[in-house]
């Protein structure tokens, strides 16, 4: 129980990430309140706000909270950080529909002269292409864990905090953007394609975790030199725990987002059926008239 208490009460403070989280949260809440006050007939949905705040909360806990405080001590904590940033924080932020909020807040002129051209730009279209974003996500996941980058980031705090963390979060945002929410500016994906994409993503996620778990030696020498106040007694045991977390959570979290995509698929089919029924009823009334 003491170790659990140590984990939950061990926080760290980094002014830049903290300031960015506060600013992002404040801007979102102010924007959501503005939309709701000026459009009472079509207020900003509470579920979007809750989703965005959950995403911010995940980032807070794994960067400044207990997980972030121990990421240089335990490999399992570092791996949890990566999993949460890519597979939980990013999709929850997107379910908060921040891009749609910007569109609703923008004036007609600003929307058509700035926001829409950016969303339809070649760069944004390329990066959010479902195939490209899948490759970016898988490439970041595999590339950072099986190259010297991981060890280099552990040895250099600035790279770890200001390069590695944004890299994982950005890769997650790019990948999930076409798959979740309204995705303004992207080419529409069929619900079936969204489900297939996430099924395929299980391959690099589970294989990365499995490879780390099965490694016969310590892949990241940095963890041989750290003092472990509690938890796994050796770097190899710690590494296997982190690999198991990636291996198992990849499948669990993918199943979660696949279920969300499937639910959206069902809702779209219900909407399509209601539209067809309305068209049939309208045609029948016109004929009878």
URUR-V517660 format. One record per residue. D_LAST is the distance of its C-alpha to the last C-alpha in Angstrom with 1 decimal. Layout:
# URUR-V517660
[[D_LAST] [D_LAST]]
This chain:
# URUR-V517660
[[75.9] [78.1] [76.6] [73.1] [74.1] [75.7] [72.5] [70.2] [72.5] [73.5] [71.5] [72.4] [71.5] [70.6] [69.7] [67.5] [65.1] [65.1] [64.3] [61.5] [59.9] [60.2] [58.7] [55.8] [55.0] [55.4] [53.2] [50.4] [50.6] [50.7] [47.7] [45.7] [46.6] [45.7] [42.2] [41.6] [43.0] [41.1] [37.8] [37.6] [33.9] [34.7] [38.3] [40.4] [40.1] [43.2] [43.2] [43.8] [46.7] [48.2] [48.0] [49.7] [52.4] [53.1] [53.6] [56.0] [57.8] [58.3] [59.9] [62.1] [63.4] [64.3] [65.8] [67.4] [67.3] [69.3] [68.1] [68.9] [72.2] [73.3] [71.8] [75.2] [76.9] [74.7] [72.9] [70.4] [69.5] [69.1] [66.8] [64.7] [64.4] [63.0] [60.6] [59.2] [58.9] [57.1] [55.1] [54.4] [54.9] [53.0] [49.8] [49.7] [50.1] [47.2] [45.0] [45.8] [43.7] [46.4] [45.0] [41.5] [43.4] [45.2] [41.9] [40.5] [43.8] [44.2] [43.3] [40.9] [43.9] [46.1] [43.3] [42.6] [46.2] [47.9] [46.0] [43.4] [46.1] [48.4] [45.7] [44.9] [48.6] [50.2] [52.6] [49.9] [47.7] [50.8] [52.0] [48.7] [48.0] [47.7] [50.5] [52.8] [52.3] [53.0] [56.2] [57.2] [56.8] [58.7] [61.3] [62.1] [62.3] [64.5] [66.4] [67.6] [68.8] [70.7] [72.3] [75.0] [72.4] [72.1] [75.9] [76.0] [73.4] [75.4] [78.5] [76.9] [75.1] [73.4] [71.9] [70.8] [69.1] [67.8] [67.1] [66.5] [64.2] [61.9] [61.9] [60.6] [58.0] [56.8] [56.6] [54.5] [52.1] [51.6] [51.0] [48.6] [46.7] [44.3] [44.0] [43.3] [40.9] [38.7] [41.5] [40.6] [41.9] [42.3] [40.6] [38.1] [39.7] [37.9] [38.5] [40.4] [42.7] [43.4] [44.5] [46.6] [48.3] [49.5] [50.7] [52.7] [54.1] [55.8] [58.2] [60.1] [59.9] [61.4] [63.8] [65.1] [65.8] [67.2] [69.6] [70.8] [71.3] [73.2] [75.5] [79.1] [80.3] [79.3] [76.9] [77.3] [81.0] [80.3] [79.5] [83.0] [84.6] [82.6] [83.8] [81.6] [81.9] [80.0] [77.5] [78.1] [81.9] [81.8] [79.7] [78.8] [77.6] [75.5] [74.1] [73.1] [71.3] [69.4] [68.5] [67.3] [65.1] [63.5] [63.2] [61.5] [59.5] [58.0] [56.3] [55.3] [53.8] [52.0] [50.5] [49.4] [47.6] [46.2] [44.6] [43.1] [41.7] [40.4] [38.7] [37.1] [36.0] [34.4] [32.6] [31.3] [30.0] [28.3] [26.7] [25.5] [24.1] [22.2] [20.8] [19.7] [18.1] [16.2] [15.1] [14.1] [12.1] [10.4] [9.7] [8.5] [6.0] [5.0] [5.3] [3.8] [0.0]]
